[in-house]
Amino acid sequence: MRYHIHDYIQRFDLDYTSIISPYIGNIIDNFLIQNKTNPNQREVILPLDHPICEIMQPPLEEIVETHFWVGPKIGRYGFRAYIQNNQISTMALHTHIHIPGAISGVFYYNVPKEGGELLFKYLEGEKWKNEGGFEKKVKVKENKIYLFPMWLPHTPLPQNDSEYRICFNWAYPSNIRAVDKLTNKQW
């Protein structure tokens, strides 16, 4: 099922928790090893042949291709697993325009009970909020995929939980901007 959170933020149902659960311990172990040598490293890069990528790519691509006009796919990317808890986090507003693509997607494992929202913040020209820009805080949920345009600035917010939560980042690679089939709005 599809939910419009905002014109540029949409949520889709996808039951993935049982699919990715067997790989979580290994991802956290790799993160902790990387973090010892580089304390600023907050993500683990999963290559295309990682089981999570192989299993999750097809349903994610189907969601995008069902709900958006995206033009021809120009390849595939692996996933990035961004990991944080109440001691380790980075709050930097960023976009994903550094890679060719139309749509960014995120999904979460072990969503924090307190904090850890996903903040979207966009300023159009010199306008803000009611004049063209917006700010939207989304309380993420497991088994939900969040899609948004590659150019939309976003950041994870700090959490109060000590357990690691993992945000999997994904991109649909296309050389045109996506158009929402329901609203005809270009992303």
C-alpha positions as CSV (number, residue, x, y, z in Angstrom):
1,M,0.0,0.0,0.0
2,R,1.2,3.5,-0.8
3,Y,1.0,6.5,1.6
4,H,1.6,10.1,0.6
5,I,3.5,11.7,3.5
6,H,4.2,14.8,1.3
7,D,4.3,15.5,-2.4
8,Y,8.0,14.5,-2.3
9,I,7.9,11.8,0.4
10,Q,6.0,8.5,0.1
11,R,5.9,5.4,2.1
12,F,5.2,1.9,0.8
13,D,4.5,-1.4,2.7
14,L,7.1,-4.1,2.2
15,D,7.6,-6.9,4.6
16,Y,11.4,-7.2,4.8
17,T,12.3,-7.7,8.4
18,S,12.4,-11.5,8.3
19,I,14.4,-11.3,5.0
20,I,17.2,-9.1,6.4
21,S,17.3,-10.3,10.0
22,P,19.8,-13.1,9.4
23,Y,22.4,-10.6,8.1
24,I,22.1,-7.9,10.7
25,G,24.7,-9.3,13.2
26,N,27.3,-9.4,10.4
27,I,26.5,-5.8,9.3
28,I,26.9,-4.5,12.9
29,D,30.1,-6.5,13.4
30,N,31.6,-5.0,10.2
31,F,30.5,-1.5,11.4
32,L,32.2,-1.9,14.8
33,I,35.4,-3.1,13.1
34,Q,35.4,-0.1,10.7
35,N,34.5,2.3,13.5
36,K,37.6,1.3,15.5
37,T,39.9,2.4,12.7
38,N,37.7,5.3,11.5
39,P,35.3,6.7,14.3
40,N,33.7,9.0,11.7
41,Q,32.6,6.0,9.5
42,R,28.8,5.5,10.1
43,E,27.9,3.2,7.3
44,V,28.7,-0.2,5.9
45,I,28.6,-0.6,2.1
46,L,26.8,-3.7,0.9
47,P,27.9,-4.7,-2.6
48,L,25.5,-5.8,-5.3
49,D,26.1,-9.5,-4.6
50,H,25.2,-9.2,-0.9
51,P,22.1,-11.2,-0.2
52,I,20.2,-8.2,1.1
53,C,20.8,-6.4,-2.2
54,E,20.0,-9.4,-4.3
55,I,16.7,-10.0,-2.4
56,M,15.6,-6.4,-1.9
57,Q,16.5,-4.9,-5.3
58,P,13.6,-6.5,-7.3
59,P,10.7,-5.5,-5.1
60,L,12.1,-2.0,-4.6
61,E,12.5,-1.6,-8.4
62,E,9.0,-2.9,-8.9
63,I,7.6,-0.4,-6.4
64,V,9.3,2.5,-8.2
65,E,8.4,1.3,-11.7
66,T,4.7,0.7,-10.7
67,H,4.3,4.2,-9.1
68,F,6.6,6.5,-11.1
69,W,7.7,7.2,-14.7
70,V,11.5,6.9,-14.4
71,G,12.9,6.3,-17.8
72,P,15.4,3.5,-18.5
73,K,17.3,2.1,-15.6
74,I,21.1,2.9,-16.0
75,G,22.5,0.2,-13.8
76,R,22.3,-0.8,-10.1
77,Y,23.9,0.3,-6.9
78,G,24.6,-1.6,-3.7
79,F,23.0,-0.6,-0.4
80,R,24.5,1.5,2.3
81,A,23.7,0.5,5.9
82,Y,23.9,3.6,8.1
83,I,24.1,2.7,11.7
84,Q,23.5,4.8,14.8
85,N,22.4,4.6,18.5
86,N,22.3,7.1,21.3
87,Q,26.1,7.2,21.5
88,I,27.0,7.1,17.8
89,S,25.2,9.3,15.3
90,T,25.8,11.9,12.7
91,M,23.3,14.6,11.9
92,A,24.2,16.2,8.6
93,L,21.6,17.5,6.2
94,H,22.5,15.9,2.8
95,T,21.2,14.9,-0.6
96,H,22.1,12.0,-2.9
97,I,22.7,14.1,-6.1
98,H,26.3,12.8,-6.2
99,I,25.1,9.6,-7.9
100,P,23.0,9.4,-11.1
101,G,19.5,8.6,-10.1
102,A,15.9,9.6,-9.9
103,I,14.7,8.3,-6.5
104,S,16.3,7.6,-3.1
105,G,14.9,5.0,-0.8
106,V,15.4,4.1,2.8
107,F,14.1,1.3,5.0
108,Y,14.9,0.7,8.7
109,Y,15.8,-2.2,10.9
110,N,15.3,-1.9,14.7
111,V,13.5,1.4,14.6
112,P,14.2,3.4,17.8
113,K,11.4,3.8,20.3
114,E,12.4,7.4,21.1
115,G,13.9,9.8,18.6
116,G,15.6,8.7,15.4
117,E,13.1,10.4,13.1
118,L,14.0,11.2,9.5
119,L,14.0,15.0,8.9
120,F,13.4,16.4,5.4
121,K,14.1,20.1,5.0
122,Y,13.8,22.0,1.7
123,L,14.3,25.6,0.9
124,E,13.2,26.7,-2.6
125,G,15.2,29.8,-3.6
126,E,14.7,32.3,-0.8
127,K,11.2,30.9,0.1
128,W,10.5,28.9,3.2
129,K,7.6,26.7,4.4
130,N,4.3,28.2,3.2
131,E,6.1,30.0,0.4
132,G,7.6,27.0,-1.4
133,G,9.9,25.4,1.1
134,F,9.0,22.8,3.8
135,E,10.2,20.9,6.8
136,K,8.8,17.4,7.6
137,K,9.8,15.1,10.4
138,V,8.8,11.5,9.7
139,K,8.6,8.8,12.5
140,V,9.9,5.8,10.5
141,K,8.4,2.3,10.9
142,E,9.8,-1.1,10.1
143,N,8.5,-2.9,7.0
144,K,8.0,0.5,5.3
145,I,10.0,1.8,2.4
146,Y,10.4,5.6,2.2
147,L,10.9,7.0,-1.3
148,F,11.9,10.6,-2.1
149,P,13.7,12.5,-4.8
150,M,17.5,12.3,-4.9
151,W,17.7,16.1,-4.5
152,L,15.7,16.3,-1.3
153,P,17.8,17.3,1.7
154,H,17.3,14.9,4.7
155,T,19.0,13.7,7.8
156,P,18.4,11.2,10.6
157,L,17.8,12.7,14.0
158,P,19.4,11.5,17.2
159,Q,17.8,8.7,19.1
160,N,17.5,7.8,22.8
161,D,17.8,4.1,22.4
162,S,21.2,2.4,23.0
163,E,20.5,-0.4,20.6
164,Y,21.7,0.0,17.0
165,R,19.2,0.9,14.4
166,I,20.2,0.4,10.8
167,C,18.9,2.6,7.9
168,F,19.4,1.0,4.5
169,N,19.9,3.5,1.8
170,W,19.1,2.7,-1.8
171,A,18.8,4.5,-5.2
172,Y,16.9,3.9,-8.4
173,P,19.4,4.9,-11.1
174,S,17.9,6.8,-14.0
175,N,19.0,9.7,-16.1
176,I,15.7,11.6,-15.8
177,R,13.7,13.0,-12.9
178,A,10.9,10.7,-11.8
179,V,7.3,11.6,-12.3
180,D,4.7,10.4,-9.8
181,K,2.0,8.5,-11.8
182,L,-0.7,9.4,-9.4
183,T,-0.2,13.2,-9.2
184,N,1.9,13.8,-12.4
185,K,4.3,15.7,-10.2
186,Q,7.9,15.7,-11.3
187,W,10.4,14.8,-8.6
